[in-house]
Amino acid sequence: MTCREFIEFLMQYLLGEVDREKFDAHLAVCSSCVNYLKTYQQTVKVSKAALADLDESLPKPPEELIRAILASRMKPR
């Protein structure tokens, strides 16, 4: 496995959707990818925390706006 392959399939790795053996073998010999993985995981953690705070502070959109958006999506193009 190359570093490029590791990065391309990183999300699938974290979700357990790929053969972890190949990824773990690559991580055992590639400190760059180990550092990338740690940074990626920290970014996901910080992003989730930031969005959790944001969700609570946003006002609910007006119901008529939601209906208008849904109606426009139903129109043939």
C-alpha contacts under 8 A as a table, 3 or more apart, distances in Angstrom:
res1	aa1	res2	aa2	distance
1	M	5	E	6.24
1	M	6	F	6.87
1	M	22	K	6.79
1	M	23	F	7.35
1	M	26	H	6.31
2	T	5	E	5.21
2	T	6	F	6.28
2	T	26	H	7.59
3	C	6	F	4.98
3	C	7	I	6.24
3	C	26	H	8.00
3	C	33	C	6.64
4	R	7	I	5.23
4	R	8	E	6.13
5	E	8	E	5.06
5	E	9	F	6.25
6	F	9	F	5.50
6	F	10	L	5.81
6	F	23	F	6.72
6	F	26	H	7.97
6	F	33	C	7.65
7	I	10	L	5.01
7	I	33	C	7.97
8	E	11	M	7.95
9	F	12	Q	5.38
9	F	13	Y	6.21
10	L	13	Y	4.95
10	L	14	L	6.25
10	L	37	L	7.94
11	M	14	L	5.10
11	M	15	L	6.19
12	Q	15	L	5.06
12	Q	16	G	6.08
12	Q	17	E	4.98
12	Q	18	V	6.01
13	Y	16	G	5.07
13	Y	17	E	5.95
13	Y	18	V	5.61
13	Y	19	D	7.71
13	Y	20	R	6.55
13	Y	23	F	7.51
14	L	17	E	7.69
16	G	19	D	7.74
16	G	20	R	7.17
19	D	22	K	6.19
19	D	23	F	7.24
20	R	23	F	5.09
20	R	24	D	5.89
21	E	24	D	5.16
21	E	25	A	6.07
22	K	25	A	5.13
22	K	26	H	6.31
23	F	26	H	5.10
23	F	27	L	6.17
24	D	27	L	4.96
24	D	28	A	6.13
25	A	28	A	5.16
25	A	29	V	6.96
26	H	29	V	5.56
26	H	30	C	6.02
27	L	30	C	5.12
27	L	31	S	6.84
27	L	33	C	6.30
27	L	34	V	5.76
28	A	31	S	7.69
30	C	33	C	5.58
30	C	34	V	6.49
31	S	34	V	4.89
31	S	35	N	6.16
32	S	35	N	5.20
32	S	36	Y	6.14
33	C	36	Y	4.76
33	C	37	L	5.94
34	V	37	L	5.17
34	V	38	K	6.30
35	N	38	K	5.13
35	N	39	T	6.17
36	Y	39	T	5.13
36	Y	40	Y	6.01
37	L	40	Y	5.02
37	L	41	Q	6.10
38	K	41	Q	5.20
38	K	42	Q	6.19
39	T	42	Q	5.11
39	T	43	T	6.11
40	Y	43	T	5.05
40	Y	44	V	6.26
41	Q	44	V	5.16
41	Q	45	K	6.22
42	Q	45	K	5.04
42	Q	46	V	6.15
43	T	46	V	5.20
43	T	47	S	5.98
44	V	47	S	5.10
44	V	48	K	6.11
45	K	48	K	5.30
45	K	49	A	6.33
46	V	49	A	5.11
46	V	50	A	6.16
47	S	50	A	5.08
47	S	51	L	6.12
48	K	51	L	5.15
48	K	52	A	6.04
49	A	52	A	5.15
49	A	53	D	6.57
50	A	53	D	5.45
50	A	54	L	6.35
51	L	54	L	4.82
51	L	55	D	6.08
52	A	55	D	5.38
52	A	56	E	6.87
53	D	56	E	5.62
53	D	57	S	6.69
54	L	57	S	5.30
54	L	58	L	6.31
55	D	58	L	5.63
61	P	65	L	6.94
61	P	66	I	7.17
62	P	65	L	5.36
62	P	66	I	6.66
63	E	66	I	5.15
63	E	67	R	6.28
64	E	67	R	5.05
64	E	68	A	6.11
65	L	68	A	5.08
65	L	69	I	6.23
66	I	69	I	5.23
66	I	70	L	6.20
67	R	70	L	5.13
67	R	71	A	5.98
68	A	71	A	5.06
68	A	72	S	6.17
69	I	72	S	5.22
69	I	73	R	6.39
70	L	73	R	5.18
70	L	74	M	6.52
71	A	74	M	5.22
71	A	75	K	6.72
72	S	75	K	5.43
73	R	76	P	7.98
